[in-house]
């Protein structure tokens, strides 16, 4: 199934038309208000990183794998192994929910934002509650976890999805799951294949921050360009720091001429 991708327009202060805000743009705002403002008001985006094609492939294969059990109404083996009494959720909009440019969507009336985000998967437990599921892939020499400071972005990601599903009047469990797979590095060779070890990590989300953040984003867009941002890791936003340093160096070079 294909969906039309609509190119978003810059935000205009005072506009009455709803403004589209993706889950990733919410994350961008939490990292640096200045970068978010430049992106939304002037379409000046951060430099993009190379695509993670192997991770994308793993996501697609997981979706196919869980879809087999979705159609059959049966639990996936990882659910059984972890004593999760649930099955993949069947819904007519599942393909739309998983497509990057549509996703689960809602109109947040206080901010007049059209908020959306594409989920990897949704399960439903015996109580009828939806459970947000996110696929993650990596390769490291230790078991995967959610213990690193930078992984707060993973947690916020899940919480936005939980908020979106609740905004669509679904009962949603506070507990979601990360299907986190780790490519093994302890083997003797490659032999045209990778072997993975997959861990199911539960996470109890708290999406109470989302509404206030959306209103703060609205205020940001209605105002002037914010000061240089501070990253979630502490210290100055690395993108803003680079831009300032480059500008200063360029000005010095021009003054010498």
N, C-alpha and C positions, 0 to 999 in steps of 0.2 A: 504494500500500500504506500502511496506517495502523498506528500503534503506540500503545499506551496509555502516557500520561504519568503517572508516579506521583510525587506530591508527596513530597519528602524530608522526613523528620522531623529535629528538632534532634538533634545528637550528645549522647549521655549518657555521661559518664565511666564506664568499666568495662563498657560494653555489649558483649554477645557477638555480636549480629547484625552482619553486614558493613555498613559505612557507605559510602554512594555518594559518590564524589569525582570530579567532572568535570575535564576538562583545564583549564577556565577557573578552577576553584577552586584547582588547583595553581598557576596563574599568579597568582591573588590572594594566595596565601600568599607567593610570592616577592616580591611588592610590599609587603605589609604583613601581618605575623602578627596584629596586633590586629584589623584588618578581617576577616581570615579567621576568627578565633576568634569574633567577634561574629556573623558570618554563619552559621557552622556550629553554634555552641552556642545562639544565641538568635534566629536568623533575622532579625537586624538587618542588612539589606543596604545596600550603597553606593547612592546615588542613581543611577538608570539614565540612560543617554544616549538621545537620540532614535534610532529605528531607522534604519539606513543602507539604505533601500529600493532605491536604485539599485545599490548594491554587491550586495545580495541578488539582485536581478534578474540582474545579470551572472553571479553564481555559478550560478544556475539555468540560464541560457542556455549557459554553458560546459559544465555537466553534460550537457545535451542534446546538445551538439556532440560531446563526447568519447564519449558513449554510442553514437552512430552508428558510430564506429570500434571501440568495444568489441564491439558485436554482430557487426561484419564481421571482427574480428580484424586490423584494419589500423592502421598508425600514423597519427596525426593529422599534418597538414602541419607544425605547429610542431616536432614531433619530427624530421621529415625535414629541415627547414630548419636544425636545430641538431645534426644528425648523432647523434641519440639513437636507439640501436637498441633500441626498446621498443614496446610496444603497451599500450593501456588494459587493465587486469587484469579478467578475467571471474571472478566468484565469486557463488555463490548468496546470499551475505549482503551484497552491495554496497549495496543499498538501506538495510539496517539500519545498516551502517557509516557511512552518510552522513546518518543521521537524528540530530538534535541530542540527543534524549533516550534513545538507545540507544547508537549509535556502536560502535566497536571496544571490547570490554570484557574485563576480566580480574579475578580475585580476587588481590590482592597479599596473600599469606598472612601475612608478618611484621607488617603493619599492620592486617590484617583490613579493608582498604579494597576496595570494589568500584570499580575505576578504569575510566573510560570517556571516550571522546572521538570526535567525529564528523569524519571526514576529508572533504576535498573530492573527492579522487580518489586512485587507486592505479594505477600502471603496473607492468609487469613487463618486465625486460630479457631478453636472450638467455641469460643465465646462470640464469634462473629466480628472480632476486631481485626482491622487491617494492620499488617506489620511491614514497615518499610525495610527493604533489603538493598544493600549496595554491594556491588562486586569490586574488589580491589586485587591488584596483582603487583608483585614485586619480585626481587631476587636478592636475598641477603643470607648471611651465614648464621643467622639466629632466628628463633621463632618470631613470627609476626605478632604485633600487638598494636594498641592504640595509645602507647605511653609517651610518645614524643610530643613535644610542645607544638610542633607544626601541624600535627594531626588533629588539632582543634578544628581545622577547616573541614575535615571529614565529618566530625560530629555536628558542626553547624549545617553541613550539607544535608545530613539525615534529618535534622530538626526542621529545616525548611520544607522538606518533603512531607513530614508529618503534619506541619502547619497547613500545607496546601490541601492535603486530603481531608483534614478536619474542616477546612473552609468550604469543601464540597459536600459537607454533611455526612461524611463517613465516620463511623466509630473507629478510632485509631489507638492502638496500643502504644504506651510510652516506650516499650521495648522494641527496638529494631535490631537488625543483624547485618554484620559485615561478613560476606563470604570472601575471605582473604586468602589468596593462594600465593605460594612462595616457590619460585623456580629453584631447584636444588643446585648448589654449587660444589657439592662434595663428591660428585661422580668422577669417574676416571676419564671420561671423554664426552664429546657431543653426539657423534653418530647420527646426525640429522634429526635429533629429537631433544626436547626438554622434558624433564620430569618435575612434577610439582607436588607440594604438600599443602593441602587446603585446611584452613582452620575457620570455624564458625565463631565469630566474636559478638556476643550480645552487647547492646548499648542502650542505656536508658536515657532518652532524650528529654530536653526541656525547651520547648519552643516559645516560652513566654517573652523572649527578647525580640521576636520577629516584628511584632506590631510597632513597638517603639523605634526599632531600627528603620522600618519603612518610613515612619514620620520624620526621622532624622535625615533620611535620604531626600525626602521631599523638601525639607528646609534647606538642605545643601544645594539642591538644584535651583531653588528660587533665589539664592544669594550669589555673592561674588565668589571668585575662585578662592578656595581655602588655602591656608598656609601649607607649607611643605608637610606632608603627612608623616605619621609615625606608624611603623609596621607592627603587626601583632606579635612579632618576636622581640619587640623593643628596639629603640633607636629609630633613626630616620628611614623612611621608605627608600629602598635601594634604587628604585627607578627615579624618584625625585632627586636623590643624591647624585646620580649619574648625570641627569639632565642639567642640574645646577653646575656641577664641576665642569662639564663640557662647555657650557655657556661661558663660564668664567675664563676658561683656558682660551676659548675662541676670541673673547674680548681682549685679553692680554696680547694675543698674537696680532690682532688688528691694530692695537695701540703702538706696537713696535714698528709698524710699517710707515 
